[in-house]
C-alpha cells in the first residue's frame, strides 16, 4: 500500500531573528517600532509575539512573525491539518468536529478556505517545477477524494534532497499512464534513475524510458517482514 509522509509546519512563540531587509523597499535600515501580542488558533500555542519594525528609508512599517505564523488567525500547522483531514476523506464539517475535539474549534467554512489555500499552493508548486537537473527522483502515488470521488495523485520528489518536484493527477494507473506521467520529468530534468515501491507497473516504465530502477528500502523491509510472518 502506498505511503505518503507529511511534515507539519513548526510553530514558535517568538521570532527567531531580525528581518534582513524591508519587504517594501528592500532597505536594510529599520528599527523596532512595537511589540504585539497576537492570539492564534493552534493545537498547542494560543498566543505569539509579533515584532513590528519601521523602515528608515521608506518610513513604512512591517511585521515580523514567528515561524509557522502569519497574518491569518490560524497557524500554518492548523491550516495544513485541516487540508490534510479533508484530503483523507473527511467532510469540512467533520474536520471541524475533529479539530474541535482536539481543543481547537474550527468552522466548516474555515476548513474550506484552508483547503482552497492548500490547493493553490500545490498548483503553484507544479507551475514552479524545478528546472535544474535531478538525476534521481522518487515516485509514488496515493488515492485521495476530489469532490467525493476517488482520484489517483502522483508525487515526484528529488531523491537526494527530498524536495517536491511535482504533483500530478493520474487518469490511468497502468504502465502506459505511468510512462505518460514520468516521461515529462525525464526529458525536462534529465532523470537517470527512479526510486519507487515494488509495484509491478514501474518495471515496463523504466525499461521504456531507459532508466535505472531502485526499490525503496522501506518497501523491501516491509516485504521481508511479511514473508517472514508467512513462513
C-alpha positions as CSV (number, residue, x, y, z in Angstrom):
1,X,0.0,0.0,0.0
2,X,1.5,3.4,-0.9
3,X,2.7,5.6,1.9
4,X,2.9,9.4,1.9
5,X,4.8,11.2,4.7
6,X,3.6,14.6,5.7
7,X,5.7,17.1,7.6
8,X,3.7,19.6,9.6
9,X,4.9,23.2,9.9
10,X,6.6,24.1,13.2
11,X,5.0,26.9,15.2
12,X,7.1,29.1,17.6
13,X,6.0,31.7,20.1
14,X,8.7,34.3,19.2
15,X,10.5,35.4,16.0
16,X,13.9,33.7,15.7
17,X,15.8,36.6,14.3
18,X,15.6,40.2,13.0
19,X,14.5,40.5,9.3
20,X,17.3,41.0,6.8
21,X,15.5,43.8,4.8
22,X,12.3,45.8,4.4
23,X,9.7,43.9,2.4
24,X,8.5,47.2,0.8
25,X,11.7,48.8,-0.4
26,X,14.4,46.2,0.4
27,X,16.1,48.7,2.7
28,X,18.3,47.3,5.5
29,X,18.0,50.2,7.9
30,X,15.0,49.9,10.2
31,X,14.2,49.9,13.9
32,X,11.8,48.2,16.3
33,X,8.5,50.1,16.3
34,X,6.3,47.9,18.6
35,X,5.9,44.5,20.1
36,X,2.5,43.0,19.8
37,X,0.7,40.0,21.4
38,X,-1.2,38.0,18.8
39,X,-3.8,35.4,19.7
40,X,-3.8,32.5,17.2
41,X,-5.7,29.2,16.6
42,X,-3.3,26.3,17.1
43,X,-3.4,22.9,18.8
44,X,-0.6,23.8,21.3
45,X,0.1,27.5,21.2
46,X,-2.6,30.1,21.8
47,X,-0.6,33.4,21.7
48,X,2.6,34.5,20.0
49,X,4.7,37.6,20.0
50,X,4.9,39.7,16.8
51,X,7.5,42.5,16.3
52,X,6.7,45.5,14.2
53,X,9.5,47.4,12.5
54,X,9.7,50.8,10.8
55,X,11.9,51.3,7.8
56,X,14.3,54.3,7.9
57,X,14.2,54.7,4.1
58,X,10.5,54.4,3.1
59,X,9.1,55.1,6.6
60,X,6.6,52.2,6.3
61,X,6.1,49.6,9.0
62,X,6.1,45.8,8.6
63,X,5.6,42.9,10.9
64,X,8.0,40.0,11.7
65,X,6.1,36.8,12.7
66,X,7.4,33.7,14.5
67,X,7.9,30.6,12.4
68,X,4.6,29.0,11.5
69,X,2.6,32.2,11.9
70,X,1.5,34.9,9.5
71,X,-1.4,37.3,9.1
72,X,-4.0,34.6,9.4
73,X,-5.8,33.9,12.7
74,X,-4.9,30.2,12.3
75,X,-1.4,28.9,12.5
76,X,0.1,27.3,9.4
77,X,0.1,24.0,11.2
78,X,-3.6,24.1,11.8
79,X,-4.3,25.0,8.2
80,X,-2.3,22.1,7.0
81,X,-4.1,19.7,9.4
82,X,-7.5,20.9,8.1
83,X,-6.5,20.4,4.5
84,X,-4.9,17.0,5.3
85,X,-8.1,15.9,7.1
86,X,-10.2,16.8,4.0
87,X,-7.7,15.1,1.7
88,X,-8.1,11.9,3.8
89,X,-11.8,11.9,3.1
90,X,-13.4,13.9,5.9
91,X,-16.0,16.5,5.2
92,X,-15.4,20.1,6.1
93,X,-17.9,19.7,9.0
94,X,-16.1,16.5,10.2
95,X,-12.7,18.3,10.0
96,X,-14.2,21.0,12.3
97,X,-15.5,18.4,14.7
98,X,-12.2,16.6,14.8
99,X,-10.1,19.7,15.5
100,X,-12.6,21.0,18.0
101,X,-12.4,17.7,19.9
102,X,-8.6,18.2,19.9
103,X,-9.1,21.6,21.6
104,X,-9.1,24.0,18.6
105,X,-12.5,25.0,17.4
106,X,-12.8,25.4,13.6
107,X,-15.8,26.1,11.4
108,X,-16.6,24.2,8.2
109,X,-16.1,27.4,6.2
110,X,-12.6,27.9,7.7
111,X,-11.8,24.3,6.7
112,X,-13.0,25.0,3.2
113,X,-10.8,28.1,3.0
114,X,-7.8,26.1,4.3
115,X,-8.3,23.5,1.6
116,X,-8.5,26.2,-1.1
117,X,-5.3,27.7,0.1
118,X,-3.5,24.4,0.1
119,X,-4.7,23.7,-3.4
120,X,-3.5,27.0,-4.7
121,X,-0.1,26.4,-3.1
122,X,0.1,22.9,-4.6
123,X,-0.7,24.2,-8.1
124,X,1.8,26.9,-7.7
125,X,4.5,24.4,-6.8
126,X,3.7,22.5,-10.0
127,X,4.0,25.6,-12.1
128,X,7.3,26.4,-10.5
129,X,8.7,23.0,-11.2
130,X,12.4,22.8,-10.6
131,X,14.4,23.3,-13.9
132,X,17.8,22.2,-12.5
133,X,19.0,18.7,-13.3
134,X,17.7,16.0,-11.0
135,X,19.5,12.7,-11.6
136,X,17.4,10.5,-9.3
137,X,13.7,11.0,-8.4
138,X,11.4,9.2,-6.1
139,X,7.9,8.5,-7.5
140,X,4.9,7.4,-5.6
141,X,1.1,7.6,-5.8
142,X,-1.8,7.6,-3.5
143,X,-5.6,7.8,-3.6
144,X,-7.4,10.9,-2.5
145,X,-11.0,12.1,-2.7
146,X,-11.8,15.0,-5.0
147,X,-15.4,16.3,-4.8
148,X,-16.3,13.0,-3.2
149,X,-14.8,10.9,-6.0
150,X,-11.6,8.8,-5.6
151,X,-8.7,10.0,-7.7
152,X,-5.0,8.9,-8.0
153,X,-2.4,11.6,-7.4
154,X,1.3,11.1,-8.3
155,X,4.1,12.7,-6.4
156,X,7.7,13.2,-7.7
157,X,10.5,14.1,-5.3
158,X,14.2,14.9,-5.7
159,X,15.6,11.7,-4.1
160,X,18.7,13.5,-2.8
161,X,17.1,16.4,-1.1
162,X,13.5,15.2,-0.5
163,X,12.2,18.3,-2.3
164,X,8.9,18.1,-4.0
165,X,9.3,18.3,-7.8
166,X,5.7,17.9,-9.0
167,X,2.2,16.7,-8.2
168,X,0.1,15.2,-10.9
169,X,-3.5,13.8,-11.2
170,X,-3.2,10.4,-12.8
171,X,-6.0,9.5,-15.1
172,X,-4.6,6.0,-15.8
173,X,-2.8,3.8,-13.3
174,X,-1.4,1.3,-15.8
175,X,2.2,1.2,-17.3
176,X,1.2,3.4,-20.2
177,X,-0.3,6.0,-17.9
178,X,2.9,5.9,-15.8
179,X,5.0,6.4,-18.9
180,X,3.0,9.5,-19.8
181,X,3.3,10.7,-16.3
182,X,7.0,10.3,-15.8
183,X,8.4,10.9,-19.3
184,X,7.9,14.7,-19.0
185,X,10.2,14.7,-15.9
186,X,12.8,12.6,-17.6
187,X,13.0,14.9,-20.6
188,X,12.8,18.1,-18.5
189,X,15.1,17.3,-15.6
190,X,17.5,14.7,-17.1
191,X,16.4,11.9,-14.8
192,X,18.6,8.8,-14.9
193,X,17.0,6.7,-12.1
194,X,13.7,6.3,-10.3
195,X,13.2,5.1,-6.8
196,X,9.7,3.7,-6.2
197,X,7.8,1.0,-4.4
198,X,7.7,-2.6,-5.7
199,X,4.6,-2.0,-7.8
200,X,5.0,-4.1,-11.0
201,X,3.7,-1.2,-13.1
202,X,7.1,0.6,-12.8
203,X,9.1,-2.2,-14.4
204,X,8.0,-1.6,-18.0
205,X,8.1,2.1,-17.4
206,X,11.8,2.2,-16.6
207,X,12.5,-0.2,-19.5
208,X,10.7,2.0,-22.0
209,X,12.3,5.2,-20.7
210,X,15.8,3.7,-20.4
211,X,16.2,4.4,-16.7
212,X,17.7,2.6,-13.7
213,X,15.2,1.4,-11.1
214,X,15.7,1.2,-7.4
215,X,13.1,-0.1,-5.0
216,X,12.6,1.9,-1.8
217,X,14.3,0.2,1.1
218,X,11.2,0.7,3.3
219,X,9.1,-1.4,0.9
220,X,11.8,-4.1,0.8
221,X,11.9,-4.3,4.6
222,X,8.1,-4.4,4.7
223,X,8.0,-7.3,2.2
224,X,10.7,-9.2,4.1
225,X,8.8,-8.9,7.3
226,X,5.6,-10.1,5.6
227,X,7.4,-13.1,4.1
228,X,8.9,-14.0,7.5
229,X,5.4,-13.8,9.1
230,X,4.1,-16.1,6.3
231,X,6.9,-18.6,6.9
